[in-house]
């Protein structure tokens, strides 16, 4: 198994666990501060990996990665105001950045 394929399976497992935490029992697992912050760190790691994936001359790719990062920050900040939108926004960022990193090449 190649390194990229191994990383894909690790991040796919982490994504599925975080999405399960977000939506099982109306997000009561993810409403825990430590669990929500861990999912936020996973989101930022994915956004950073996506940002570093693009070369410096690809401005559109860097812009898309920056947009995902901004949406991730907004999702973490929305936790106190509207937990449903925070869960949805972080789920979208996690899914699309994982797809872009490992599936769409």
MMTF fields as JSON, N, C-alpha, C and O atoms, coordinates in Angstrom:
{
  "mmtfVersion": "1.0.0",
  "mmtfProducer": "UNKNOWN",
  "numBonds": 419,
  "numAtoms": 420,
  "numGroups": 105,
  "numChains": 1,
  "numModels": 1,
  "chainsPerModel": [1],
  "groupsPerChain": [105],
  "chainIdList": ["A"],
  "bondAtomList": [4, 2, 8, 6, 12, 10, 16, 14, 20, 18, 24, 22, 28, 26, 32, 30, 36, 34, 40, 38, 44, 42, 48, 46, 52, 50, 56, 54, 60, 58, 64, 62, 68, 66, 72, 70, 76, 74, 80, 78, 84, 82, 88, 86, 92, 90, 96, 94, 100, 98, 104, 102, 108, 106, 112, 110, 116, 114, 120, 118, 124, 122, 128, 126, 132, 130, 136, 134, 140, 138, 144, 142, 148, 146, 152, 150, 156, 154, 160, 158, 164, 162, 168, 166, 172, 170, 176, 174, 180, 178, 184, 182, 188, 186, 192, 190, 196, 194, 200, 198, 204, 202, 208, 206, 212, 210, 216, 214, 220, 218, 224, 222, 228, 226, 232, 230, 236, 234, 240, 238, 244, 242, 248, 246, 252, 250, 256, 254, 260, 258, 264, 262, 268, 266, 272, 270, 276, 274, 280, 278, 284, 282, 288, 286, 292, 290, 296, 294, 300, 298, 304, 302, 308, 306, 312, 310, 316, 314, 320, 318, 324, 322, 328, 326, 332, 330, 336, 334, 340, 338, 344, 342, 348, 346, 352, 350, 356, 354, 360, 358, 364, 362, 368, 366, 372, 370, 376, 374, 380, 378, 384, 382, 388, 386, 392, 390, 396, 394, 400, 398, 404, 402, 408, 406, 412, 410, 416, 414],
  "bondOrderList": [1, 1, 1, 1, 1, 1, 1, 1, 1, 1, 1, 1, 1, 1, 1, 1, 1, 1, 1, 1, 1, 1, 1, 1, 1, 1, 1, 1, 1, 1, 1, 1, 1, 1, 1, 1, 1, 1, 1, 1, 1, 1, 1, 1, 1, 1, 1, 1, 1, 1, 1, 1, 1, 1, 1, 1, 1, 1, 1, 1, 1, 1, 1, 1, 1, 1, 1, 1, 1, 1, 1, 1, 1, 1, 1, 1, 1, 1, 1, 1, 1, 1, 1, 1, 1, 1, 1, 1, 1, 1, 1, 1, 1, 1, 1, 1, 1, 1, 1, 1, 1, 1, 1, 1],
  "groupList": [{"groupName": "UNK", "atomNameList": ["N", "CA", "C", "O"], "elementList": ["N", "C", "C", "O"], "formalChargeList": [0, 0, 0, 0], "bondAtomList": [1, 0, 2, 1, 3, 2], "bondOrderList": [1, 1, 2], "singleLetterCode": "X", "chemCompType": "L-PEPTIDE LINKING"}],
  "groupTypeList": [0, 0, 0, 0, 0, 0, 0, 0, 0, 0, 0, 0, 0, 0, 0, 0, 0, 0, 0, 0, 0, 0, 0, 0, 0, 0, 0, 0, 0, 0, 0, 0, 0, 0, 0, 0, 0, 0, 0, 0, 0, 0, 0, 0, 0, 0, 0, 0, 0, 0, 0, 0, 0, 0, 0, 0, 0, 0, 0, 0, 0, 0, 0, 0, 0, 0, 0, 0, 0, 0, 0, 0, 0, 0, 0, 0, 0, 0, 0, 0, 0, 0, 0, 0, 0, 0, 0, 0, 0, 0, 0, 0, 0, 0, 0, 0, 0, 0, 0, 0, 0, 0, 0, 0, 0],
  "groupIdList": [1, 2, 3, 4, 5, 6, 7, 8, 9, 10, 11, 12, 13, 14, 15, 16, 17, 18, 19, 20, 21, 22, 23, 24, 25, 26, 27, 28, 29, 30, 31, 32, 33, 34, 35, 36, 37, 38, 39, 40, 41, 42, 43, 44, 45, 46, 47, 48, 49, 50, 51, 52, 53, 54, 55, 56, 57, 58, 59, 60, 61, 62, 63, 64, 65, 66, 67, 68, 69, 70, 71, 72, 73, 74, 75, 76, 77, 78, 79, 80, 81, 82, 83, 84, 85, 86, 87, 88, 89, 90, 91, 92, 93, 94, 95, 96, 97, 98, 99, 100, 101, 102, 103, 104, 105],
  "secStructList": [7, 7, 2, 2, 2, 2, 2, 2, 2, 2, 2, 2, 2, 2, 2, 2, 2, 2, 2, 2, 2, 2, 2, 4, 4, 4, 4, 6, 6, 6, 6, 1, 2, 2, 2, 2, 2, 2, 2, 2, 2, 2, 2, 2, 2, 2, 2, 2, 2, 2, 2, 2, 2, 1, 7, 6, 6, 7, 2, 2, 2, 2, 2, 2, 2, 2, 2, 2, 2, 2, 2, 2, 2, 2, 2, 2, 2, 6, 6, 6, 6, 7, 2, 2, 2, 2, 2, 2, 2, 2, 2, 2, 2, 2, 2, 2, 2, 2, 0, 0, 0, 0, 0, 7, 7],
  "xCoordList": [0.855, 0.0, 0.906, 1.842, 0.617, 1.409, 1.112, 0.12, 1.994, 1.837, 0.573, -0.162, 0.32, -0.865, -2.148, -3.111, -2.151, -3.342, -3.549, -4.683, -2.462, -2.568, -3.084, -3.923, -2.576, -3.069, -4.54, -5.303, -4.939, -6.342, -7.226, -8.257, -6.837, -7.665, -7.7, -8.729, -6.589, -6.569, -7.503, -8.313, -7.39, -8.249, -9.703, -10.603, -9.952, -11.326, -11.938, -13.094, -11.176, -11.659, -11.94, -12.984, -11.006, -11.215, -12.415, -13.161, -12.6, -13.763, -15.06, -16.011, -15.102, -16.327, -16.627, -17.787, -15.599, -15.801, -16.316, -17.22, -15.742, -16.184, -17.603, -18.384, -17.947, -19.318, -20.299, -21.407, -19.903, -20.742, -20.961, -22.077, -19.893, -20.018, -20.929, -21.673, -20.87, -21.697, -23.183, -24.007, -23.534, -24.943, -25.589, -26.805, -24.843, -25.453, -26.051, -25.387, -27.294, -27.996, -28.009, -27.813, -28.239, -28.344, -27.089, -27.168, -25.95, -24.685, -24.315, -23.502, -24.898, -24.568, -23.118, -22.513, -22.555, -21.148, -20.251, -19.303, -20.551, -19.705, -19.93, -19.144, -20.982, -21.181, -20.192, -20.043, -19.523, -18.437, -17.32, -16.967, -16.777, -15.791, -14.533, -14.0, -14.055, -12.828, -13.045, -12.191, -14.179, -14.463, -14.632, -14.106, -15.358, -15.565, -14.246, -14.007, -13.391, -12.095, -11.198, -10.417, -11.296, -10.517, -10.971, -10.148, -12.27, -12.781, -12.36, -12.062, -12.333, -11.84, -10.377, -9.981, -9.567, -8.146, -8.011, -7.172, -8.828, -8.825, -9.162, -8.542, -10.136, -10.507, -9.351, -9.082, -8.663, -7.55, -6.375, -5.684, -6.142, -5.078, -5.404, -4.532, -6.657, -7.059, -6.925, -6.466, -7.323, -7.209, -5.748, -5.402, -4.892, -3.466, -2.843, -2.03, -3.224, -2.719, -3.201, -2.451, -4.439, -4.971, -4.253, -3.973, -3.953, -3.245, -1.824, -1.343, -1.156, 0.214, 0.264, 1.336, -0.86, -0.932, -0.73, -0.116, -1.244, -1.161, 0.192, 0.72, 0.762, 2.015, 1.744, 0.595, 2.8, 2.646, 2.055, 1.437, 2.229, 1.715, 0.247, -0.324, -0.372, -1.784, -2.618, -2.927, -2.969, -3.691, -5.124, -5.654, -5.752, -7.138, -7.193, -8.082, -6.244, -6.191, -5.918, -6.527, -4.993, -4.7, -5.924, -6.189, -6.671, -7.88, -8.936, -9.576, -9.118, -10.101, -9.706, -10.556, -8.419, -7.95, -8.131, -8.491, -7.886, -8.095, -9.569, -9.917, -10.431, -11.873, -12.311, -13.106, -11.791, -12.097, -11.607, -12.288, -10.429, -9.897, -10.798, -11.071, -11.26, -12.157, -13.473, -13.998, -14.012, -15.241, -15.02, -15.918, -13.843, -13.528, -13.479, -13.996, -12.852, -12.804, -14.212, -14.562, -15.02, -16.398, -17.206, -18.027, -16.978, -17.685, -17.338, -18.21, -16.062, -15.658, -16.224, -16.634, -16.25, -16.765, -18.283, -18.83, -18.971, -20.431, -20.942, -22.146, -20.063, -20.514, -21.374, -22.383, -20.986, -21.731, -23.066, -24.045, -23.109, -24.326, -25.34, -26.491, -24.898, -25.812, -25.067, -24.302, -25.297, -24.544, -24.86, -23.987, -26.092, -26.465, -25.675, -25.125, -25.615, -24.86, -23.366, -22.677, -22.866, -21.45, -21.156, -20.147, -22.039, -21.849, -21.901, -21.066, -22.879, -23.016, -21.828, -21.319, -21.387, -20.273, -18.977, -18.234, -18.702, -17.493, -17.567, -16.551, -18.755, -18.907, -18.63, -17.947, -19.153, -18.914, -17.428, -16.881, -16.777, -15.345, -14.537, -13.626, -14.852, -14.119, -14.296, -13.321, -15.519, -15.788, -15.129, -14.457, -15.313, -14.78, -13.262, -12.638, -12.652, -11.193, -10.588, -9.536, -11.225, -10.727, -10.898, -10.005, -12.038, -12.242, -11.21, -10.653, -10.96, -10.011, -8.586, -7.821, -8.233, -6.869, -6.589, -5.529, -7.522, -7.201, -7.935, -7.416, -9.115, -9.896, -9.746, -9.432, -9.966, -9.905, -8.465, -7.985, -7.775, -6.369, -6.094, -4.958],
  "yCoordList": [-1.164, 0.0, 1.233, 1.331, 2.155, 3.37, 4.315, 4.172, 5.271, 6.239, 7.068, 7.327, 7.486, 8.301, 7.529, 8.077, 6.248, 5.44, 5.231, 5.244, 5.039, 4.898, 6.168, 6.113, 7.325, 8.606, 8.791, 9.306, 8.364, 8.486, 7.699, 8.204, 6.469, 5.66, 6.228, 6.157, 6.786, 7.402, 8.604, 8.735, 9.487, 10.669, 10.317, 10.98, 9.288, 8.852, 8.348, 8.649, 7.582, 7.109, 8.286, 8.325, 9.253, 10.416, 11.242, 11.761, 11.363, 12.095, 11.406, 12.056, 10.099, 9.373, 9.437, 9.562, 9.351, 9.461, 10.85, 10.982, 11.892, 13.248, 13.511, 14.159, 13.021, 13.203, 12.415, 12.885, 11.221, 10.453, 11.23, 11.285, 11.828, 12.613, 13.816, 14.191, 14.418, 15.594, 15.262, 16.03, 14.128, 13.898, 12.774, 12.602, 12.009, 10.984, 11.631, 12.407, 11.311, 11.817, 13.35, 13.966, 13.939, 15.399, 16.141, 17.271, 15.511, 16.187, 16.303, 17.152, 15.461, 15.567, 15.17, 15.662, 14.276, 13.897, 15.073, 15.39, 15.717, 16.818, 18.104, 19.042, 18.17, 19.386, 19.463, 20.516, 18.359, 18.375, 19.261, 19.162, 20.113, 21.104, 20.447, 20.897, 19.4, 18.738, 18.053, 18.141, 17.375, 16.681, 17.688, 17.483, 18.77, 19.771, 20.43, 20.672, 20.721, 21.322, 20.342, 20.757, 19.06, 18.061, 17.991, 17.855, 18.084, 18.093, 19.384, 19.369, 20.488, 21.744, 21.655, 22.183, 20.995, 20.806, 19.923, 20.19, 18.873, 18.038, 18.864, 18.698, 19.746, 20.608, 21.51, 21.676, 22.093, 22.984, 22.218, 22.742, 20.991, 20.174, 19.865, 19.943, 19.514, 19.252, 20.499, 20.417, 21.653, 22.896, 23.261, 23.732, 23.051, 23.335, 22.395, 22.819, 21.118, 20.171, 20.541, 20.423, 20.986, 21.403, 22.647, 22.764, 23.575, 24.797, 24.479, 25.069, 23.562, 23.227, 22.268, 22.055, 21.691, 20.791, 21.55, 21.035, 22.767, 23.545, 24.237, 24.722, 24.289, 25.059, 26.561, 26.997, 27.338, 28.781, 29.497, 30.55, 28.954, 29.644, 29.33, 29.893, 28.461, 28.129, 28.976, 28.554, 30.163, 31.097, 30.668, 30.913, 30.035, 29.593, 28.5, 28.503, 27.574, 26.526, 27.082, 26.654, 28.045, 28.682, 29.44, 29.452, 30.072, 30.799, 29.84, 30.127, 28.709, 27.722, 27.168, 26.999, 26.888, 26.384, 27.437, 27.107, 28.697, 29.775, 29.919, 30.191, 29.737, 29.797, 28.682, 28.917, 27.47, 26.371, 26.684, 26.377, 27.295, 27.652, 28.676, 28.56, 29.673, 30.696, 30.062, 30.399, 29.139, 28.448, 27.589, 27.47, 26.995, 26.218, 27.086, 26.708, 28.26, 29.198, 29.66, 29.748, 29.955, 30.386, 29.277, 29.55, 28.035, 26.917, 26.748, 26.468, 26.917, 26.804, 27.963, 27.774, 29.145, 30.308, 30.27, 30.876, 29.569, 29.49, 28.537, 28.487, 27.791, 26.788, 27.394, 26.809, 28.545, 29.17, 29.75, 29.725, 30.266, 30.931, 29.932, 29.896, 29.121, 28.2, 26.89, 26.778, 25.917, 24.669, 23.872, 23.179, 23.958, 23.219, 23.717, 22.916, 25.022, 25.57, 25.307, 25.103, 25.31, 25.0, 23.562, 23.287, 22.649, 21.244, 21.073, 20.379, 21.702, 21.569, 22.169, 21.572, 23.338, 24.008, 23.213, 23.053, 22.72, 21.919, 20.594, 20.11, 20.004, 18.764, 18.992, 18.188, 20.084, 20.399, 20.63, 20.139, 21.372, 21.643, 20.353, 20.139, 19.498, 18.24, 17.347, 16.798, 17.198, 16.297, 16.806, 16.042, 18.09, 18.59, 18.694, 18.47, 19.024, 19.082, 17.683, 17.501, 16.693, 15.322, 14.813, 14.163, 15.107, 14.697, 15.333, 14.667, 16.609, 17.302, 16.797, 16.689, 16.494, 16.039, 14.641, 14.403, 13.724, 12.323, 11.702, 10.765, 12.185, 11.521, 12.23, 11.592, 13.534, 14.302, 14.735, 15.659, 14.069, 14.419, 14.734, 15.048],
  "zCoordList": [0.0, 0.0, 0.0, 0.794, -0.887, -0.965, 0.189, 0.905, 0.343, 1.429, 1.23, 2.183, -0.02, -0.291, -0.012, 0.524, -0.382, -0.129, 1.372, 1.851, 2.108, 3.56, 4.215, 5.114, 3.757, 4.286, 3.965, 4.782, 2.758, 2.378, 3.334, 3.777, 3.657, 4.548, 5.967, 6.639, 6.421, 7.754, 7.797, 8.715, 6.795, 6.789, 6.512, 7.027, 5.709, 5.492, 6.793, 7.091, 7.571, 8.866, 9.801, 10.452, 9.869, 10.734, 10.288, 11.118, 8.969, 8.457, 8.836, 9.27, 8.674, 9.014, 10.505, 10.899, 11.334, 12.783, 13.144, 13.969, 12.528, 12.864, 12.376, 13.073, 11.193, 10.699, 11.564, 11.825, 12.012, 12.928, 14.226, 14.742, 14.749, 15.991, 15.795, 16.701, 14.611, 14.347, 14.289, 14.786, 13.691, 13.396, 14.198, 14.108, 14.968, 15.804, 17.043, 17.732, 17.319, 18.496, 18.526, 19.574, 17.376, 17.195, 17.645, 18.126, 17.489, 17.76, 19.217, 19.581, 20.065, 21.493, 21.775, 22.728, 20.942, 21.133, 20.761, 21.481, 19.64, 19.16, 19.938, 19.81, 20.736, 21.523, 22.685, 23.305, 22.979, 23.955, 23.4, 22.225, 24.239, 23.779, 23.223, 22.208, 23.866, 23.419, 22.073, 21.191, 21.906, 20.65, 19.519, 18.425, 19.772, 18.726, 18.335, 17.152, 19.304, 18.983, 18.232, 17.375, 18.538, 17.795, 16.342, 15.438, 16.118, 14.748, 14.045, 12.85, 14.772, 14.201, 13.81, 12.771, 14.628, 14.289, 13.055, 12.194, 12.956, 11.754, 10.521, 9.471, 10.643, 9.525, 9.122, 7.932, 10.097, 9.778, 9.173, 8.3, 9.623, 9.025, 7.57, 6.705, 7.299, 5.918, 5.052, 3.913, 5.584, 4.816, 4.574, 3.491, 5.564, 5.388, 4.362, 3.54, 4.409, 3.412, 2.02, 1.051, 1.911, 0.616, 0.116, -1.077, 1.017, 0.632, 0.169, -0.799, 0.843, 0.457, -0.731, -1.298, -1.116, -2.264, -3.572, -4.506, -3.633, -4.867, -4.975, -3.975, -6.188, -6.36, -6.269, -6.343, -6.11, -5.91, -7.116, -6.958, -8.313, -9.493, -9.772, -10.706, -9.005, -9.179, -8.216, -7.102, -8.663, -7.788, -7.524, -6.44, -8.495, -8.297, -7.224, -6.372, -7.271, -6.249, -4.867, -3.886, -4.787, -3.492, -2.979, -1.776, -3.891, -3.502, -2.961, -1.95, -3.628, -3.17, -1.799, -0.924, -1.619, -0.321, 0.766, 1.896, 0.432, 1.408, 1.758, 2.907, 0.767, 1.011, 1.964, 2.874, 1.755, 2.671, 4.078, 5.057, 4.182, 5.497, 6.182, 7.377, 5.436, 6.002, 6.445, 7.506, 5.632, 6.023, 7.269, 8.102, 7.402, 8.602, 9.844, 10.896, 9.723, 10.855, 11.208, 12.384, 10.189, 10.437, 11.109, 11.985, 10.705, 11.328, 12.791, 13.614, 13.121, 14.528, 15.339, 16.484, 14.764, 15.494, 15.634, 16.555, 14.734, 14.793, 15.873, 16.123, 16.508, 17.474, 18.576, 18.971, 19.065, 20.164, 19.699, 20.444, 18.483, 17.993, 17.442, 17.877, 16.476, 15.814, 15.554, 14.596, 16.407, 16.348, 15.09, 14.568, 14.594, 13.387, 12.184, 11.429, 12.003, 10.87, 11.015, 10.016, 12.227, 12.452, 12.044, 11.395, 12.428, 12.046, 10.538, 9.958, 9.902, 8.451, 7.712, 6.763, 8.14, 7.47, 7.624, 6.655, 8.813, 9.008, 8.254, 7.755, 8.168, 7.408, 5.933, 5.298, 5.378, 3.965, 3.711, 2.723, 4.597, 4.427, 4.524, 3.724, 5.482, 5.645, 4.424, 3.911, 3.959, 2.834, 1.556, 0.862, 1.236, -0.029, -0.024, -1.061, 1.097, 1.096, 1.037, 0.424, 1.657, 1.533, 0.108, -0.435, -0.493, -1.882, -2.803, -3.676, -2.609, -3.477, -3.268, -4.225, -2.048, -1.769, -2.313, -2.891, -2.135, -2.382, -3.563, -4.169, -3.911, -4.954, -6.291, -7.295, -6.319, -7.562, -7.779, -7.123, -8.697, -8.922, -10.348, -10.703]
}
